[in-house]
Amino acid sequence: MKKPNLAATRGQRFRLQSDLPKWAGYWLLLGMWWLLVGLAASPVGDKVWNPGKPYHDSLLLLFIAPAVWWVWQRRGEFRRRIAHSLDAWLLLAFLAWSSLSSAWANYGHAGDNVFVAVYVLLFVITWAALVAGNPQWFRRLLFWGAVGLALSALGGVATFPWRTLHTTMWQQQGRLVSFGMLDNPNLAGFAYGAAIVWLAQTTVRGRWLHVIQIVSLGMLSVFVVMTYSRAAWLAILVAQGCMLLSARHGHVKLRALVILALAALAVGFGGWRYVEQRGMSYRPQIFEQAWDLIKAHPWHGLGMASHYEIHVGDEVWTHSHNVFTHNAIMLGIPAGLLWVAMWLIVGWRGWLFRHIATGRCLLALWVFSTVAFQFDAPELMQKPSVEWLMGWLPLAISMGLMWRVRDSQQRRGKEVRA
């Protein structure tokens, strides 16, 4: 059995197959795949306040353990990469402030919040290292992750009428939900919408892989339509419109055009009437109250994991339905601006690298998430959830692409000197 490279030299790029034993590398890849697919495939726990406990517990073994091993094995290189990355410093500042804000939070435990912050950092740097050192493995991971989510979408469609849900509201409204952590139509629409977006940018070779890709896109699309999540619909359409205009490859433009054409047919056959009936869903009133909460604690916020409520008539919400206002409410305006700075860097890198497959995935996912974040899924600082696919995964891809470029520049510099 091939031994890991225990004495990796300074500046050597990440290579999962040489940094860890072969079996440990596959263990980590399985954990990364499960982090994506387990959102819908893991069983739901019996604790109403934490239905995702089985999923989160499984990730301790499948993802955290091998990820910590990899980071420790290459700790010098990880430290060097972070020290030379602007977005990594912004991330560290954001996570440090989030952890510190636990001191004045009105809910939660400081230890739990620090664990979440470290968890986010571990996720971002390990996925970034995979993008930088093993880009083909990363693209395959996204491909098969989308396929796994498509299978769960098929199961969700087939069993929805007969399932026993913790709330019957969604079945009464005819809004499709999935399993596990995706038992809410908006969250399910966002998770499967994100999978549509990155799968549509993926280039595969081989007839059967093409068939799997098209069938998976079809299953995911049917599910998202049946969630009646207008935010997911809009986010997918804007992302595909962006790729239609910016992508340089004909097959990417064709897939975007097909998705947009099908969306136009859906709108023509009643989708627009549904959008009109739902109206603005109190979003202006929610924003107004969110702004009042921000003004009450503009500098330090309520603190990470704090509880707050927004009331409009008889309706009550426990978040602001917008990631930017939610960050400002919880952590204050300065931390909110830190997040905005990171997010703009991610979008800029997606545009910069749109000519390569990973860059296209990044740009499409960034556009999708930016639109979706205006309407829901605001809680980034929690254990793995749909928000991680939309917020932290794009940041990891962005960081990994920059590390990959620097690796290429270093190799060219060595060749010139030689």
N, C-alpha and C positions, 0 to 999 in steps of 0.2 A: 504493500500500500504506500502510495506517495505521501511523504511527510510534508507538513506545512513549512513554509519559509519562516522560520522563527527569527531569523536575523535579517529581516528586510532592511535594505539600506535607505538612508535618508533620501527623500524625493522619489522613491520607487512608487509607481502607480499601484492602485488597489487591484488585486486579482484574487477574487474569492477562491478560485480553484487551487491557488498556491498559498494563500494566507491561512487557510484552515484545512484540516483533513477533508478528503472528498465527501465522506459521510456527513460531516458537520456543515459543509457548504450546502448540501441538499437539504439538510435539516432547516437551515436558515431560509432557503428558498421556499420550502413548504410552509414555514411560518409566515413569510411575506404573502404567499398566495392565500393562506387561510385568513390573514388580516383583511384581505379584500372580500373573499367569498364568504367567510364566516359571519359577516354582517347579516346575511340572509339565511345561511345554512345551519348555523348553530342552534341548538335547542334553547328555548326560553326558560329561564329559571322561575321558581315559584314565588320569588320575592317581587311583589308588585312595584316597589320603589326602585328595584334594580333588576329588570328582566334580562339584561345582558350579562349577568354575572358568569354563567357558564362560558360564554364567548371570551370574556376578559380573563377568566382563570386559565382557559386553554392557551391563551397567548403568552402567559408567563413561561410556559414550557416551550411552546412552538416558536415564538419570536424573540422574547426578551432574552432568554438564556443564550441562544447562539449569537444574537446581536451583541450582547455584552462581551462574549468571548471574542468576537471579531474586533470590536473596538479596543479591547485590552491588548489583543495580539498586535495590532497596528496603532497603538496609542500615540506613539511619536508622530506618525504621519497624519493621523486625525488631528492632533493638536496643531501641527504645522498648517494643515489646510484651513482649519478654522481661523487661525491667527491671520491668514492672508485673504480672508473673504469678508467683504463688507457686509453682505447679507447675513453671514454667520454671526458677526458682531451685533447686528441689529436684532437677530433672533435671540442671542444670549441676553441682551439688554431687556427685551420684551419678556422673556421667561423669568429673568431675575426679578423684574418689577412685579410680575404676576405673583410670584412666590412671596415677595415681601408684602404685598397687599393683603395677604392672609391675616396679617396682624390686626387689621381693622375690619375684616369682613364680618358680616352679620350671620354667617352660616358656614359650616364646614370645618375641617381640621387642617391645620397648617401642614402636617405631615402628608396628608393625602394630596394637598395641592402641590407640594414640592415634588412628590412622586409623579404627578401628571406632567409637571414641567420637565423633569428629567426624561420621562417617557417620550414626550414630544421631541426633545433634542435627540434621543437615541434613534427614533424613527427617521427624522430628517437626515441625519448624517449617515446612517447605514444605507438608506435608499439612495442618497446622493453618491455614496461610494460605489454602489452597484451600477448606477448610471455611468459614472466616470470610468470604472474598470471593466465592466461587462455589459456594454450597451445592448448587445444582442440578447443576453439573458434577461435584461430588464424588459425589452419589448416582448419577448415570449411570455414573461410573467404577466404583463398587462393583458396580452392576448388570451391566455388561458384563464386569467382572472375574470375577464369579461365573459368567456364561455361558461365558467362556473356560475356567474351571476345570471346569465341567460337561462341556464337550466333551472335555477331557483325561480326565475320569472315564469317559466313554463309551468312549474309546479304550483306557483301562486295563482295563475289563471285557472288551472284545472280544478283546484280544490277550493277556491274562494267561496262559492255558494254554500258549501257544506261545513266549512271550518267553524270551530267555536273560538271566537275572539274574546279578548278581555273587555272589549266594548263592541256593541252591535251597531254603533252609529255608522261605521263605514259601510257595512253591508246594507243598512237601510238606505244610505245615500248612493249605493252602487259604485263606491270608489274603491278600487282595488288596493289591497295591501299585500305585503309579502310576509316572510317569516322572520324570526329572530329579532334583530334590532330594527328591521324595516317594517314594523307593524303599523306604520303611519303612512298615508298615501303621499304626502309631500316628501317625507324622507326617502321613501321607496322610489318615488319619481326622480329625486336628485341622484340617488345612488346608481340607478339604472341609466339615467340620463348621462351621468359622467362616463359610465361604461360605453354607451353609444358613441360618445364624443371621442374617446381615445381609440375605440375599436375601428371607427370610421377612418382614422388617420393611419392605421397600421397596414403595412405592406407585408403580404405573405406570399410564399411560393408553394406551388403544388395545388392540384385541382381540389383535393379534399379539404385542404386548409381554407381555400376560397369558399367552398361550400359551407364549411363550419362558420366562417366569418359572416357570410350573408344570412344564413339561418339564424345565427345568434343576434345579428342586428335586427332581424325581423321580430324575433321573440321579445327582445328588449323594447323595441318600439311599440309593439302592441300593448305591452304592460304599461309603459309610460302614458300612452293615450288613455288607458282605462283607469289610471289613477285620477284623472281630471285635475291634475296639478298644473294650473296655468303657469306658474313660475317655471316649472320644469320644461313645459312646452316652449315658452318664450326663450329660455336659456339655450335649449338645443337649437332652435331656429336661428338665433343670433350667432351662435358658434358656427353652425354650418354655413350661414351667409358669409361670415368672415373668412372661412376656409375657401369658399367658392371664389372669393375675390383675391385672396392672398396666396393660395397654394400654387405651386409651380408644376405639379404632377397631374396628368389628365385623369388618372383613376381616382385621385382624391377629389378633384372637382366633380367627377361624375357621381360619386357617392353622395357628396353634399347636394348636388342638384336633384338627385332622386329623393333624398330625405325632404328637401324643401318642396318638391312637387307633391309628394304624398301628404305633407302638412297642409298644402293649399287645398287638396281634395278634402281633407278632414274638416278644415274650416268651412268649406263650401257645403258640406253635408251636416252642418249643425253645430260645429265647434264654436263658431262666432256667437251663436245665440246663447250658448252656455256661458261664454265669457261675459256677455252683456248682462245676463241674469245675476252673475256673482258680483258684478260691480267692482269697487275698489277694496272690498273686504276690510273696511275701516283703516286702511293703511295711512291716510293723512292724519287721522286722529291718533293712531298709535305713534306716528312720528312726532307729533306735537307733544305728547306726554313723555316720550323718550327724551326729547330735548329739554324738557323741564327737569328730568332726573339728572341729565348731564350738567345742567347749570347749577344744580344743588351741590354737586361735588365735582367741580371741573378739573381739579388737579390730581386728586388721588383716587377718585371713583369710590364705589361702594366696597370694593375688595373682591378678589377672586372667589368664585363660587357663591357669592352672596345671592340672597333671594330678593326679588322685587316683583311687583305686580303692576300691570297696566289695565285700567278699567275704562271701558266704553259702553255705556248703557248696562245691559245685563251680561256683557261679555267680559271675561277676565283672561289675561295672558301673563305668562311668567317670563317672557322675554320680548324684545322689541322687534322681532321679525326682520332684523337687519344687522349684519355682522359688524358694520362700522359703528352704528350707534350703540350696539350692545357692548363692544369693546370699550367705548368711551364711558358708558354707564358703569361698567364693572371696574375699569382700571384707570379712568381719567383720560382727558384729552391728549396729554403727552404720549402715553402708551398707545392710544388709538392712532396717533400720527406715526409712531414707530411701525405699527402694523401696515399702515398705508404705504410707507416708504418701502417696506419689504415687498408688498404686493405690486407696487409699480416696477420694482426691479425685476420681479418674476415676469410680468407682462412684457417688459422691454426685451428680456432675454428670449422669450417665446417668439417675438417678432424677429429678433436678430438671427435666430437659428431655425426659422421656418422652412428652410430649404432641406433640412434633414428630418428623418422620420420622428425622432425623439423630440425635436424642436416643434414639429407640427402638433404632436400630442400635447406638448406644453401649452402652445398658443391656444389651441382649441379648448383645452381644459380650463385655462385661465379666463377666457371669454365666457365660457359656460358658467363658471363659478362666480365671476364678477356680477353677472346678471342675476343668478340665483340668490346670491347673498343679499340682494336688495329686498328680498321677500321673506326669507326664512333661513333655517339652519345657521343660527348665529353663534352657537356655543363651541368655540374652538378649543378652549381650555378644559377638556374633559378626556376621559379614557377613549380609546379608539371608537370612532363613530363615523357616520356619513360625512360629517364636517371634515374629518381627516382626509378623505378622498378629494375634497374640494379645496381645502386650504393648505394643509401641510404637504400633501403629495406634490402639488405644483411647485412649492418652495424647494422640496427635495430634488425634483427634476431640474429645476433652474440651477441650483447649487452644483449638482452633478455635472451638468453640461459645462459650466465654467471650469470645474476641476479637470474635466476631460480636455478642454481646449488648452489649459496650462500644461497638461501632460504632453500634448502634441507639440507645443512650443518648446518645451524642454528637450524632447527627443530631437527636434530639428536643430536646436542649438548645439547639442552634443555632436550631431552628424557634421555640422559646419566646422566645429572646432577640430574634429578628427580629420 
